[in-house]
Amino acid sequence: MTVVWKYVLSLAVEQHVQMPRDAEILSVQLQHGRITMWVRCLPDEKDTVFRQILMSGTGQLDAPDFDYEHIGTVQTPDGYVWHLFAGRED
């Protein structure tokens, strides 16, 4: 049986999130003012990986190339818009 887990992300250009190898990223949204990512996974999976998560503001020059998967766009209460991308497994 699969479950949905959440990960609170940092407001950082790059971060690495440890999750089960077969986790599927479902959504990224703002929850209680924090950027949060939800993944579907097998809760007992022992094989984990670090997924690279990149964050880029609209119009910024640090948007990743097209080898990254767009996983969501979040608008924060201060009006900034962040686009999030997931890289390959580490």
Chimera marker file (.cmm) of the C-alpha trace (Angstrom):
<marker_set name="trace">
<marker id="1" x="0.000" y="0.000" z="0.000" r="1" g="1" b="0" radius="0.5"/>
<marker id="2" x="1.312" y="3.453" z="-0.858" r="1" g="1" b="0" radius="0.5"/>
<marker id="3" x="1.174" y="6.542" z="1.332" r="1" g="1" b="0" radius="0.5"/>
<marker id="4" x="1.601" y="10.258" z="0.735" r="1" g="1" b="0" radius="0.5"/>
<marker id="5" x="4.452" y="11.935" z="2.619" r="1" g="1" b="0" radius="0.5"/>
<marker id="6" x="5.215" y="15.632" z="2.772" r="1" g="1" b="0" radius="0.5"/>
<marker id="7" x="8.516" y="17.472" z="2.802" r="1" g="1" b="0" radius="0.5"/>
<marker id="8" x="8.862" y="21.118" z="3.816" r="1" g="1" b="0" radius="0.5"/>
<marker id="9" x="11.354" y="22.762" z="1.470" r="1" g="1" b="0" radius="0.5"/>
<marker id="10" x="13.784" y="25.574" z="2.173" r="1" g="1" b="0" radius="0.5"/>
<marker id="11" x="13.637" y="28.813" z="0.250" r="1" g="1" b="0" radius="0.5"/>
<marker id="12" x="16.917" y="27.998" z="-1.518" r="1" g="1" b="0" radius="0.5"/>
<marker id="13" x="18.090" y="27.813" z="-5.110" r="1" g="1" b="0" radius="0.5"/>
<marker id="14" x="19.254" y="24.213" z="-4.623" r="1" g="1" b="0" radius="0.5"/>
<marker id="15" x="18.560" y="21.517" z="-2.066" r="1" g="1" b="0" radius="0.5"/>
<marker id="16" x="18.656" y="17.735" z="-1.869" r="1" g="1" b="0" radius="0.5"/>
<marker id="17" x="15.759" y="15.797" z="-0.377" r="1" g="1" b="0" radius="0.5"/>
<marker id="18" x="16.145" y="12.200" z="0.736" r="1" g="1" b="0" radius="0.5"/>
<marker id="19" x="13.153" y="10.041" z="-0.202" r="1" g="1" b="0" radius="0.5"/>
<marker id="20" x="12.351" y="6.450" z="-1.194" r="1" g="1" b="0" radius="0.5"/>
<marker id="21" x="13.816" y="5.557" z="-4.604" r="1" g="1" b="0" radius="0.5"/>
<marker id="22" x="10.436" y="4.999" z="-6.259" r="1" g="1" b="0" radius="0.5"/>
<marker id="23" x="8.730" y="8.055" z="-4.752" r="1" g="1" b="0" radius="0.5"/>
<marker id="24" x="6.557" y="10.005" z="-7.164" r="1" g="1" b="0" radius="0.5"/>
<marker id="25" x="6.389" y="13.761" z="-6.667" r="1" g="1" b="0" radius="0.5"/>
<marker id="26" x="2.711" y="14.702" z="-6.714" r="1" g="1" b="0" radius="0.5"/>
<marker id="27" x="2.540" y="18.400" z="-5.922" r="1" g="1" b="0" radius="0.5"/>
<marker id="28" x="4.311" y="21.445" z="-4.534" r="1" g="1" b="0" radius="0.5"/>
<marker id="29" x="2.210" y="24.108" z="-2.814" r="1" g="1" b="0" radius="0.5"/>
<marker id="30" x="2.293" y="26.675" z="-0.061" r="1" g="1" b="0" radius="0.5"/>
<marker id="31" x="1.069" y="25.276" z="3.288" r="1" g="1" b="0" radius="0.5"/>
<marker id="32" x="1.016" y="27.492" z="6.378" r="1" g="1" b="0" radius="0.5"/>
<marker id="33" x="3.357" y="29.914" z="4.596" r="1" g="1" b="0" radius="0.5"/>
<marker id="34" x="5.971" y="27.245" z="3.814" r="1" g="1" b="0" radius="0.5"/>
<marker id="35" x="6.804" y="25.650" z="0.464" r="1" g="1" b="0" radius="0.5"/>
<marker id="36" x="5.763" y="22.016" z="0.803" r="1" g="1" b="0" radius="0.5"/>
<marker id="37" x="6.180" y="19.007" z="-1.503" r="1" g="1" b="0" radius="0.5"/>
<marker id="38" x="4.033" y="15.866" z="-1.390" r="1" g="1" b="0" radius="0.5"/>
<marker id="39" x="5.202" y="12.498" z="-2.723" r="1" g="1" b="0" radius="0.5"/>
<marker id="40" x="3.550" y="9.107" z="-3.097" r="1" g="1" b="0" radius="0.5"/>
<marker id="41" x="5.736" y="6.246" z="-1.938" r="1" g="1" b="0" radius="0.5"/>
<marker id="42" x="5.931" y="2.833" z="-0.327" r="1" g="1" b="0" radius="0.5"/>
<marker id="43" x="6.398" y="3.545" z="3.404" r="1" g="1" b="0" radius="0.5"/>
<marker id="44" x="8.608" y="0.499" z="4.031" r="1" g="1" b="0" radius="0.5"/>
<marker id="45" x="10.978" y="1.126" z="1.108" r="1" g="1" b="0" radius="0.5"/>
<marker id="46" x="14.522" y="0.960" z="2.492" r="1" g="1" b="0" radius="0.5"/>
<marker id="47" x="16.297" y="2.055" z="-0.715" r="1" g="1" b="0" radius="0.5"/>
<marker id="48" x="16.465" y="5.864" z="-0.662" r="1" g="1" b="0" radius="0.5"/>
<marker id="49" x="17.920" y="8.517" z="-2.932" r="1" g="1" b="0" radius="0.5"/>
<marker id="50" x="18.606" y="12.226" z="-2.698" r="1" g="1" b="0" radius="0.5"/>
<marker id="51" x="16.547" y="14.170" z="-5.246" r="1" g="1" b="0" radius="0.5"/>
<marker id="52" x="17.912" y="17.533" z="-6.298" r="1" g="1" b="0" radius="0.5"/>
<marker id="53" x="15.285" y="20.267" z="-6.077" r="1" g="1" b="0" radius="0.5"/>
<marker id="54" x="15.983" y="23.582" z="-7.830" r="1" g="1" b="0" radius="0.5"/>
<marker id="55" x="14.002" y="26.762" z="-7.252" r="1" g="1" b="0" radius="0.5"/>
<marker id="56" x="13.963" y="29.710" z="-9.633" r="1" g="1" b="0" radius="0.5"/>
<marker id="57" x="12.061" y="32.973" z="-9.468" r="1" g="1" b="0" radius="0.5"/>
<marker id="58" x="10.225" y="34.274" z="-12.497" r="1" g="1" b="0" radius="0.5"/>
<marker id="59" x="12.685" y="36.043" z="-14.798" r="1" g="1" b="0" radius="0.5"/>
<marker id="60" x="15.776" y="34.882" z="-12.906" r="1" g="1" b="0" radius="0.5"/>
<marker id="61" x="18.743" y="33.560" z="-14.815" r="1" g="1" b="0" radius="0.5"/>
<marker id="62" x="19.183" y="30.448" z="-12.679" r="1" g="1" b="0" radius="0.5"/>
<marker id="63" x="16.348" y="28.404" z="-14.220" r="1" g="1" b="0" radius="0.5"/>
<marker id="64" x="17.596" y="24.878" z="-14.962" r="1" g="1" b="0" radius="0.5"/>
<marker id="65" x="17.826" y="23.365" z="-18.405" r="1" g="1" b="0" radius="0.5"/>
<marker id="66" x="15.156" y="21.074" z="-19.765" r="1" g="1" b="0" radius="0.5"/>
<marker id="67" x="16.673" y="17.915" z="-18.249" r="1" g="1" b="0" radius="0.5"/>
<marker id="68" x="14.826" y="18.831" z="-15.037" r="1" g="1" b="0" radius="0.5"/>
<marker id="69" x="11.163" y="18.053" z="-14.418" r="1" g="1" b="0" radius="0.5"/>
<marker id="70" x="8.931" y="20.995" z="-13.483" r="1" g="1" b="0" radius="0.5"/>
<marker id="71" x="7.153" y="19.931" z="-10.281" r="1" g="1" b="0" radius="0.5"/>
<marker id="72" x="5.248" y="23.065" z="-9.376" r="1" g="1" b="0" radius="0.5"/>
<marker id="73" x="4.937" y="26.829" z="-9.153" r="1" g="1" b="0" radius="0.5"/>
<marker id="74" x="4.263" y="28.586" z="-5.856" r="1" g="1" b="0" radius="0.5"/>
<marker id="75" x="3.338" y="32.195" z="-5.156" r="1" g="1" b="0" radius="0.5"/>
<marker id="76" x="4.333" y="33.359" z="-1.680" r="1" g="1" b="0" radius="0.5"/>
<marker id="77" x="2.353" y="35.961" z="0.318" r="1" g="1" b="0" radius="0.5"/>
<marker id="78" x="5.013" y="38.590" z="-0.423" r="1" g="1" b="0" radius="0.5"/>
<marker id="79" x="4.206" y="38.270" z="-4.144" r="1" g="1" b="0" radius="0.5"/>
<marker id="80" x="7.240" y="36.271" z="-5.292" r="1" g="1" b="0" radius="0.5"/>
<marker id="81" x="6.642" y="33.414" z="-7.710" r="1" g="1" b="0" radius="0.5"/>
<marker id="82" x="8.938" y="30.378" z="-7.439" r="1" g="1" b="0" radius="0.5"/>
<marker id="83" x="9.191" y="27.612" z="-10.024" r="1" g="1" b="0" radius="0.5"/>
<marker id="84" x="10.423" y="24.257" z="-8.711" r="1" g="1" b="0" radius="0.5"/>
<marker id="85" x="12.225" y="21.578" z="-10.678" r="1" g="1" b="0" radius="0.5"/>
<marker id="86" x="13.373" y="18.087" z="-9.719" r="1" g="1" b="0" radius="0.5"/>
<marker id="87" x="16.670" y="16.717" z="-10.939" r="1" g="1" b="0" radius="0.5"/>
<marker id="88" x="17.805" y="13.165" z="-11.374" r="1" g="1" b="0" radius="0.5"/>
<marker id="89" x="18.503" y="10.862" z="-8.462" r="1" g="1" b="0" radius="0.5"/>
<marker id="90" x="21.832" y="11.329" z="-6.674" r="1" g="1" b="0" radius="0.5"/>
<link id1="1" id2="2" r="1" g="1" b="0" radius="0.2"/>
<link id1="2" id2="3" r="1" g="1" b="0" radius="0.2"/>
<link id1="3" id2="4" r="1" g="1" b="0" radius="0.2"/>
<link id1="4" id2="5" r="1" g="1" b="0" radius="0.2"/>
<link id1="5" id2="6" r="1" g="1" b="0" radius="0.2"/>
<link id1="6" id2="7" r="1" g="1" b="0" radius="0.2"/>
<link id1="7" id2="8" r="1" g="1" b="0" radius="0.2"/>
<link id1="8" id2="9" r="1" g="1" b="0" radius="0.2"/>
<link id1="9" id2="10" r="1" g="1" b="0" radius="0.2"/>
<link id1="10" id2="11" r="1" g="1" b="0" radius="0.2"/>
<link id1="11" id2="12" r="1" g="1" b="0" radius="0.2"/>
<link id1="12" id2="13" r="1" g="1" b="0" radius="0.2"/>
<link id1="13" id2="14" r="1" g="1" b="0" radius="0.2"/>
<link id1="14" id2="15" r="1" g="1" b="0" radius="0.2"/>
<link id1="15" id2="16" r="1" g="1" b="0" radius="0.2"/>
<link id1="16" id2="17" r="1" g="1" b="0" radius="0.2"/>
<link id1="17" id2="18" r="1" g="1" b="0" radius="0.2"/>
<link id1="18" id2="19" r="1" g="1" b="0" radius="0.2"/>
<link id1="19" id2="20" r="1" g="1" b="0" radius="0.2"/>
<link id1="20" id2="21" r="1" g="1" b="0" radius="0.2"/>
<link id1="21" id2="22" r="1" g="1" b="0" radius="0.2"/>
<link id1="22" id2="23" r="1" g="1" b="0" radius="0.2"/>
<link id1="23" id2="24" r="1" g="1" b="0" radius="0.2"/>
<link id1="24" id2="25" r="1" g="1" b="0" radius="0.2"/>
<link id1="25" id2="26" r="1" g="1" b="0" radius="0.2"/>
<link id1="26" id2="27" r="1" g="1" b="0" radius="0.2"/>
<link id1="27" id2="28" r="1" g="1" b="0" radius="0.2"/>
<link id1="28" id2="29" r="1" g="1" b="0" radius="0.2"/>
<link id1="29" id2="30" r="1" g="1" b="0" radius="0.2"/>
<link id1="30" id2="31" r="1" g="1" b="0" radius="0.2"/>
<link id1="31" id2="32" r="1" g="1" b="0" radius="0.2"/>
<link id1="32" id2="33" r="1" g="1" b="0" radius="0.2"/>
<link id1="33" id2="34" r="1" g="1" b="0" radius="0.2"/>
<link id1="34" id2="35" r="1" g="1" b="0" radius="0.2"/>
<link id1="35" id2="36" r="1" g="1" b="0" radius="0.2"/>
<link id1="36" id2="37" r="1" g="1" b="0" radius="0.2"/>
<link id1="37" id2="38" r="1" g="1" b="0" radius="0.2"/>
<link id1="38" id2="39" r="1" g="1" b="0" radius="0.2"/>
<link id1="39" id2="40" r="1" g="1" b="0" radius="0.2"/>
<link id1="40" id2="41" r="1" g="1" b="0" radius="0.2"/>
<link id1="41" id2="42" r="1" g="1" b="0" radius="0.2"/>
<link id1="42" id2="43" r="1" g="1" b="0" radius="0.2"/>
<link id1="43" id2="44" r="1" g="1" b="0" radius="0.2"/>
<link id1="44" id2="45" r="1" g="1" b="0" radius="0.2"/>
<link id1="45" id2="46" r="1" g="1" b="0" radius="0.2"/>
<link id1="46" id2="47" r="1" g="1" b="0" radius="0.2"/>
<link id1="47" id2="48" r="1" g="1" b="0" radius="0.2"/>
<link id1="48" id2="49" r="1" g="1" b="0" radius="0.2"/>
<link id1="49" id2="50" r="1" g="1" b="0" radius="0.2"/>
<link id1="50" id2="51" r="1" g="1" b="0" radius="0.2"/>
<link id1="51" id2="52" r="1" g="1" b="0" radius="0.2"/>
<link id1="52" id2="53" r="1" g="1" b="0" radius="0.2"/>
<link id1="53" id2="54" r="1" g="1" b="0" radius="0.2"/>
<link id1="54" id2="55" r="1" g="1" b="0" radius="0.2"/>
<link id1="55" id2="56" r="1" g="1" b="0" radius="0.2"/>
<link id1="56" id2="57" r="1" g="1" b="0" radius="0.2"/>
<link id1="57" id2="58" r="1" g="1" b="0" radius="0.2"/>
<link id1="58" id2="59" r="1" g="1" b="0" radius="0.2"/>
<link id1="59" id2="60" r="1" g="1" b="0" radius="0.2"/>
<link id1="60" id2="61" r="1" g="1" b="0" radius="0.2"/>
<link id1="61" id2="62" r="1" g="1" b="0" radius="0.2"/>
<link id1="62" id2="63" r="1" g="1" b="0" radius="0.2"/>
<link id1="63" id2="64" r="1" g="1" b="0" radius="0.2"/>
<link id1="64" id2="65" r="1" g="1" b="0" radius="0.2"/>
<link id1="65" id2="66" r="1" g="1" b="0" radius="0.2"/>
<link id1="66" id2="67" r="1" g="1" b="0" radius="0.2"/>
<link id1="67" id2="68" r="1" g="1" b="0" radius="0.2"/>
<link id1="68" id2="69" r="1" g="1" b="0" radius="0.2"/>
<link id1="69" id2="70" r="1" g="1" b="0" radius="0.2"/>
<link id1="70" id2="71" r="1" g="1" b="0" radius="0.2"/>
<link id1="71" id2="72" r="1" g="1" b="0" radius="0.2"/>
<link id1="72" id2="73" r="1" g="1" b="0" radius="0.2"/>
<link id1="73" id2="74" r="1" g="1" b="0" radius="0.2"/>
<link id1="74" id2="75" r="1" g="1" b="0" radius="0.2"/>
<link id1="75" id2="76" r="1" g="1" b="0" radius="0.2"/>
<link id1="76" id2="77" r="1" g="1" b="0" radius="0.2"/>
<link id1="77" id2="78" r="1" g="1" b="0" radius="0.2"/>
<link id1="78" id2="79" r="1" g="1" b="0" radius="0.2"/>
<link id1="79" id2="80" r="1" g="1" b="0" radius="0.2"/>
<link id1="80" id2="81" r="1" g="1" b="0" radius="0.2"/>
<link id1="81" id2="82" r="1" g="1" b="0" radius="0.2"/>
<link id1="82" id2="83" r="1" g="1" b="0" radius="0.2"/>
<link id1="83" id2="84" r="1" g="1" b="0" radius="0.2"/>
<link id1="84" id2="85" r="1" g="1" b="0" radius="0.2"/>
<link id1="85" id2="86" r="1" g="1" b="0" radius="0.2"/>
<link id1="86" id2="87" r="1" g="1" b="0" radius="0.2"/>
<link id1="87" id2="88" r="1" g="1" b="0" radius="0.2"/>
<link id1="88" id2="89" r="1" g="1" b="0" radius="0.2"/>
<link id1="89" id2="90" r="1" g="1" b="0" radius="0.2"/>
</marker_set>
